[in-house]
Amino acid sequence: MSGDSGIPPNTPAGNANRRYPGLLREELIEFREYQDAIARNAVDRNTLIVIPTALGKTVIAVIAISVLIDGGGKCIFLAPTRPLVHQHSESMRKFLDLPEGEIAEVTGEVDKSLRGGLYRKARIIVSTPQVIDNDSDLLAGVRDDVKVVVFDEAHRATGDYSYVSVAEYFSSSRIIATTASPGGDREKINEIMRHLRIENLEVRDEYSHDVVDYIKGIDIEQVRITAPPGCTQIIGHLNEMMDSTVKKLESFGFAVNGHSRKEIIALGDYIFGQIKDGRKEFYAAVRYRTQAILIDYLVEFAETQGVLPFYEYLEEMKRDNAKARPLFADGRMVTIEQDAMKLSGMPLNLHTPKISKVIDILKERNSGKVIVFCHYRVTANILSGILKREGFSCEKFIGQSSRNEGRGMSQKEQASTLQLFRDGAVRILVATQVGEEGLDVPAADTVIFYEPVASEVRSIQRRGRTGRFGKGKVFVLIMENSRDMAYYYSAGRKENRMKNILREDLNPGKKDPQMTFDSFGVR
């Protein structure tokens, strides 16, 4: 599938001649030179497209699709979540001149007995990778007809994620992969490229000469918050419990230098290896390790979320986690629980200052759409409830899975909430991680990070929800002297490292991050 892209040469703006094959409703798409250039390259070679959110990754993919299947054949368009699948299928219906029945939205909610017929009939199949991976038997008869497979949020193509096996199965098809960030780790980027058989890399950032005119800019403001005395006291008690638990762990002969969760989790291989070798005394080490991990989660909640989410999480742990019972036999935990309960009845600024700060920001920015991102669902539930009681036009947007803290949202509920937000019937969306990837909210004026996230991918995705049609504003709430600080600077370092890898390490001597690579770590 290499060679001439099959796209006619560029025609001057305003020329009535079509630029692309007849499948594309190009009258609905504003012509942008960078989208045209990237699409042409993606037609010819397996391509990874790395460009900031809101610069039209989907439009680029649609242009390439319209060329690749113009003479017949099928496209599979993959996205990691059902809301994204629905969003992309709507885009396909909007931009491609195909009969309704030739664009199929296939998720796990479609009975498998019906999926084979959809695969045979449809020319555009929009699906989650897990469904396509599991349906290889149903797809065998149409495998050779699949001219192109699109992998949205391509940074997921690592490890045993279904993108990897799907790319292997459709290795003869053209592959187009899109992401706002492949991550800041060279090995991970190489892994993504290998798994997706990428031959060409197209990178743009906000300073690239051909996209700079379309970047509206984002103003990022750190909001530093001092922990109230009551919260500090709870954190102090938890740290005392952590110290004593770690000492018990260290009595088994290994050092726990940083007390980090990652370090404690990593002890598992050694501990279970000792048990396998017959050292039954290490069963106690298993208990201490579990307790240390649970305490660390509690510290994180107290430091970064505030007392209200902390108290709800604490009660959930006490009620539902049998492994946590030894913790609640400790007198210090009894004191912590009592202190949290007393504090929760006081004004917000005395125990959960981030929520009171969100309210202040929303009162100051009393027009336009706002997305508040929360890492934890329990926080999103509490915050959205408080904002509604305060009279704000607000809805939450969470995942579909039901958990101890409540049931999730159905796909229909998610789609309905997003539509209310787009239409302006709801002004404020309180979203968990499900809202970070590909959420189509072009008119969000303000984004609030309830907490920083250590992942550069997630940080970029959160920021990308604003600044699309006008200058955006991002507020990042940071609790002083907490792991919020570490997470904020960690994401920044990783993002800078990613840009250096893509711009300099992999393309020596070129400072402009607009790049095209003939090959990239493909072995």
VENRA-V859488 format. One record per residue. N is the residue number from 0. RES is the residue in one letter. PSI is psi as a letter, one per 30 degrees, with the letter a starting at -180 (NA if undefined). D_FIRST is the distance of its C-alpha to the first C-alpha in Angstrom with 1 decimal. Layout:
N/RES/PSI/D_FIRST
N/RES/PSI/D_FIRST
//
This chain:
0/M/g/0.0
1/S/l/3.8
2/G/b/6.8
3/D/k/9.0
4/S/f/9.0
5/G/g/10.8
6/I/k/13.8
7/P/l/17.0
8/P/l/18.8
9/N/k/21.4
10/T/l/24.5
11/P/l/27.9
12/A/k/29.3
13/G/f/31.3
14/N/k/29.4
15/A/f/29.2
16/N/k/25.9
17/R/k/23.0
18/R/f/20.5
19/Y/l/17.9
20/P/l/17.1
21/G/f/20.1
22/L/f/19.2
23/L/k/20.2
24/R/i/23.9
25/E/f/23.8
26/E/f/27.6
27/L/f/27.9
28/I/k/25.9
29/E/k/27.5
30/F/k/25.3
31/R/k/25.0
32/E/e/23.5
33/Y/e/22.2
34/Q/e/20.4
35/D/e/18.7
36/A/e/17.8
37/I/e/16.5
38/A/e/14.5
39/R/e/12.8
40/N/e/11.9
41/A/f/10.8
42/V/e/8.2
43/D/e/6.5
44/R/k/7.6
45/N/k/9.5
46/T/k/12.7
47/L/k/16.4
48/I/j/18.4
49/V/j/22.1
50/I/l/24.4
51/P/l/27.9
52/T/k/28.6
53/A/g/29.2
54/L/g/26.7
55/G/h/24.3
56/K/e/21.6
57/T/e/21.3
58/V/e/21.1
59/I/e/18.2
60/A/e/16.3
61/V/e/17.5
62/I/e/16.4
63/A/e/12.7
64/I/e/13.1
65/S/f/14.7
66/V/e/11.9
67/L/f/9.2
68/I/g/11.8
69/D/e/13.7
70/G/g/13.1
71/G/l/13.8
72/G/l/13.0
73/K/l/14.3
74/C/k/14.3
75/I/k/16.4
76/F/j/18.2
77/L/k/20.4
78/A/k/23.7
79/P/f/26.5
80/T/l/29.4
81/R/e/30.4
82/P/e/31.5
83/L/e/28.2
84/V/e/26.5
85/H/e/29.0
86/Q/e/28.4
87/H/e/24.6
88/S/e/25.1
89/E/e/27.6
90/S/e/25.2
91/M/e/22.6
92/R/e/25.5
93/K/e/26.7
94/F/f/23.6
95/L/k/21.7
96/D/i/23.3
97/L/k/23.1
98/P/l/26.1
99/E/e/27.7
100/G/f/27.0
101/E/g/23.2
102/I/j/23.3
103/A/k/24.7
104/E/j/26.3
105/V/j/26.6
106/T/a/28.8
107/G/f/31.4
108/E/f/33.9
109/V/k/32.2
110/D/k/33.7
111/K/f/31.4
112/S/f/32.8
113/L/f/31.2
114/R/e/27.8
115/G/e/26.4
116/G/e/27.2
117/L/e/25.6
118/Y/e/22.3
119/R/e/22.4
120/K/e/23.4
121/A/k/21.7
122/R/f/18.3
123/I/j/18.8
124/I/j/20.3
125/V/k/22.0
126/S/l/23.6
127/T/l/25.0
128/P/f/23.2
129/Q/e/26.3
130/V/e/26.2
131/I/e/22.5
132/D/e/23.4
133/N/f/26.5
134/D/g/25.0
135/S/e/22.6
136/D/e/24.9
137/L/f/24.5
138/L/f/20.7
139/A/e/20.3
140/G/f/20.4
141/V/g/17.6
142/R/e/15.4
143/D/f/12.8
144/D/f/13.0
145/V/j/12.1
146/K/f/8.8
147/V/k/10.0
148/V/k/13.1
149/V/k/15.3
150/F/j/18.0
151/D/l/21.0
152/E/h/23.7
153/A/f/21.4
154/H/f/24.4
155/R/f/25.3
156/A/h/22.6
157/T/l/25.3
158/G/b/27.6
159/D/g/27.4
160/Y/k/26.3
161/S/f/24.2
162/Y/e/21.1
163/V/e/20.9
164/S/e/21.0
165/V/e/18.7
166/A/e/15.9
167/E/e/16.7
168/Y/e/16.7
169/F/h/13.3
170/S/f/11.7
171/S/f/8.8
172/S/l/8.1
173/R/k/7.1
174/I/k/10.6
175/I/k/12.9
176/A/k/16.4
177/T/k/19.5
178/T/l/23.0
179/A/f/26.1
180/S/k/26.9
181/P/f/25.3
182/G/l/28.9
183/G/g/31.2
184/D/k/30.7
185/R/e/28.6
186/E/e/28.3
187/K/e/27.1
188/I/e/24.5
189/N/e/23.2
190/E/e/23.3
191/I/e/21.3
192/M/e/18.6
193/R/e/18.7
194/H/e/18.8
195/L/g/15.8
196/R/h/13.7
197/I/k/13.7
198/E/f/12.5
199/N/k/13.8
200/L/k/17.1
201/E/j/18.5
202/V/k/22.2
203/R/k/24.9
204/D/a/28.5
205/E/f/31.5
206/Y/f/32.2
207/S/k/28.9
208/H/e/29.8
209/D/f/27.4
210/V/f/28.4
211/V/e/32.0
212/D/f/33.2
213/Y/f/31.8
214/I/k/33.5
215/K/f/36.9
216/G/l/38.1
217/I/k/39.7
218/D/j/43.2
219/I/k/43.7
220/E/k/47.2
221/Q/k/48.5
222/V/j/51.3
223/R/k/53.6
224/I/k/55.8
225/T/k/58.7
226/A/k/59.2
227/P/l/62.4
228/P/e/65.2
229/G/e/64.9
230/C/e/61.2
231/T/e/62.0
232/Q/e/64.6
233/I/e/62.3
234/I/e/59.8
235/G/e/62.6
236/H/e/63.7
237/L/e/60.2
238/N/e/59.8
239/E/e/63.2
240/M/e/61.9
241/M/e/58.7
242/D/e/60.8
243/S/e/63.1
244/T/e/60.2
245/V/e/58.4
246/K/e/61.7
247/K/e/61.9
248/L/e/58.4
249/E/f/59.4
250/S/f/62.4
251/F/g/60.1
252/G/g/59.4
253/F/l/56.4
254/A/k/56.2
255/V/j/54.4
256/N/e/54.2
257/G/f/52.5
258/H/g/53.1
259/S/l/49.5
260/R/e/47.9
261/K/e/45.0
262/E/e/47.6
263/I/e/49.6
264/I/e/46.7
265/A/f/45.7
266/L/f/49.2
267/G/e/48.2
268/D/e/46.8
269/Y/e/50.0
270/I/e/52.3
271/F/f/50.7
272/G/e/50.6
273/Q/e/54.4
274/I/e/55.0
275/K/f/53.1
276/D/g/55.4
277/G/g/58.4
278/R/i/59.5
279/K/f/60.4
280/E/f/61.8
281/F/f/58.2
282/Y/e/58.0
283/A/e/60.0
284/A/e/57.3
285/V/e/54.7
286/R/e/57.0
287/Y/e/57.5
288/R/e/53.8
289/T/e/53.1
290/Q/e/55.9
291/A/e/54.7
292/I/e/51.2
293/L/e/52.8
294/I/e/55.1
295/D/e/52.3
296/Y/e/50.6
297/L/e/53.9
298/V/e/54.3
299/E/e/50.9
300/F/e/51.9
301/A/e/55.2
302/E/e/53.9
303/T/f/50.9
304/Q/e/51.5
305/G/l/55.2
306/V/e/58.0
307/L/e/57.1
308/P/e/53.6
309/F/e/55.2
310/Y/e/58.1
311/E/e/55.9
312/Y/e/53.6
313/L/e/56.8
314/E/e/58.3
315/E/e/55.1
316/M/e/55.0
317/K/e/58.7
318/R/e/58.3
319/D/f/55.1
320/N/j/54.5
321/A/e/56.9
322/K/f/55.9
323/A/f/57.3
324/R/e/60.8
325/P/e/62.3
326/L/e/61.3
327/F/f/63.3
328/A/f/66.3
329/D/k/66.5
330/G/e/69.1
331/R/e/66.9
332/M/e/64.2
333/V/e/67.0
334/T/e/68.0
335/I/e/64.4
336/E/e/64.0
337/Q/e/67.3
338/D/e/66.5
339/A/e/63.2
340/M/e/64.8
341/K/e/67.6
342/L/e/65.2
343/S/f/63.0
344/G/f/65.9
345/M/l/66.3
346/P/k/64.6
347/L/e/60.9
348/N/f/61.3
349/L/f/63.6
350/H/f/61.0
351/T/i/57.5
352/P/f/57.4
353/K/e/53.6
354/I/e/54.1
355/S/e/57.0
356/K/e/54.9
357/V/e/52.0
358/I/e/54.7
359/D/e/56.0
360/I/e/52.6
361/L/e/52.0
362/K/e/55.5
363/E/e/54.8
364/R/i/51.4
365/N/g/52.7
366/S/l/50.1
367/G/l/46.3
368/K/k/44.0
369/V/k/44.2
370/I/k/42.2
371/V/j/44.1
372/F/k/42.0
373/C/k/43.8
374/H/e/42.6
375/Y/k/44.9
376/R/e/45.2
377/V/e/49.0
378/T/e/49.2
379/A/e/47.0
380/N/e/49.4
381/I/e/52.5
382/L/e/51.3
383/S/e/50.1
384/G/e/53.5
385/I/e/55.5
386/L/e/53.7
387/K/e/54.3
388/R/f/58.0
389/E/f/58.2
390/G/g/57.2
391/F/k/53.6
392/S/j/51.0
393/C/k/48.8
394/E/l/46.6
395/K/l/44.9
396/F/j/41.2
397/I/l/40.8
398/G/l/38.6
399/Q/f/38.9
400/S/k/40.5
401/S/k/44.3
402/R/a/46.2
403/N/e/49.8
404/E/g/50.0
405/G/l/49.1
406/R/l/46.5
407/G/a/43.1
408/M/k/41.8
409/S/l/40.0
410/Q/e/36.7
411/K/e/38.7
412/E/e/41.1
413/Q/e/38.5
414/A/e/36.8
415/S/e/40.3
416/T/e/41.4
417/L/e/38.3
418/Q/e/39.0
419/L/e/42.6
420/F/e/41.7
421/R/e/39.3
422/D/f/42.0
423/G/g/44.7
424/A/f/46.8
425/V/k/46.4
426/R/f/46.6
427/I/k/46.1
428/L/k/43.5
429/V/j/44.4
430/A/k/41.2
431/T/a/40.3
432/Q/f/37.0
433/V/f/35.3
434/G/f/35.6
435/E/e/33.9
436/E/j/30.3
437/G/g/28.8
438/L/k/32.1
439/D/i/31.7
440/V/i/35.1
441/P/f/34.6
442/A/g/38.3
443/A/j/39.7
444/D/e/42.1
445/T/k/43.3
446/V/k/42.0
447/I/k/44.5
448/F/j/43.7
449/Y/e/46.6
450/E/l/45.8
451/P/l/43.4
452/V/k/40.6
453/A/f/39.8
454/S/k/36.0
455/E/e/34.4
456/V/e/31.5
457/R/e/34.1
458/S/e/36.1
459/I/e/33.2
460/Q/e/32.4
461/R/e/36.1
462/R/e/36.5
463/G/f/33.5
464/R/f/35.3
465/T/l/37.3
466/G/g/37.1
467/R/e/34.6
468/F/g/36.7
469/G/l/39.7
470/K/k/40.9
471/G/l/40.8
472/K/k/43.4
473/V/k/43.0
474/F/k/46.0
475/V/j/45.8
476/L/k/48.9
477/I/j/50.0
478/M/k/53.1
479/E/k/54.8
480/N/h/55.4
481/S/l/52.9
482/R/f/49.5
483/D/e/48.1
484/M/e/48.6
485/A/e/46.7
486/Y/e/43.8
487/Y/e/43.6
488/Y/f/43.6
489/S/e/41.2
490/A/e/38.5
491/G/e/39.1
492/R/e/38.9
493/K/e/35.6
494/E/e/34.1
495/N/e/35.2
496/R/e/33.9
497/M/e/30.4
498/K/e/30.4
499/N/e/31.7
500/I/e/29.0
501/L/e/26.1
502/R/e/27.9
503/E/e/29.9
504/D/e/29.4
505/L/f/25.7
506/N/i/25.8
507/P/k/29.2
508/G/f/31.2
509/K/k/29.3
510/K/f/31.5
511/D/k/29.4
512/P/g/27.4
513/Q/k/24.6
514/M/l/22.0
515/T/k/18.5
516/F/k/17.8
517/D/e/15.3
518/S/l/16.3
519/F/j/18.9
520/G/g/20.9
521/V/j/18.0
522/R/NA/19.8
//
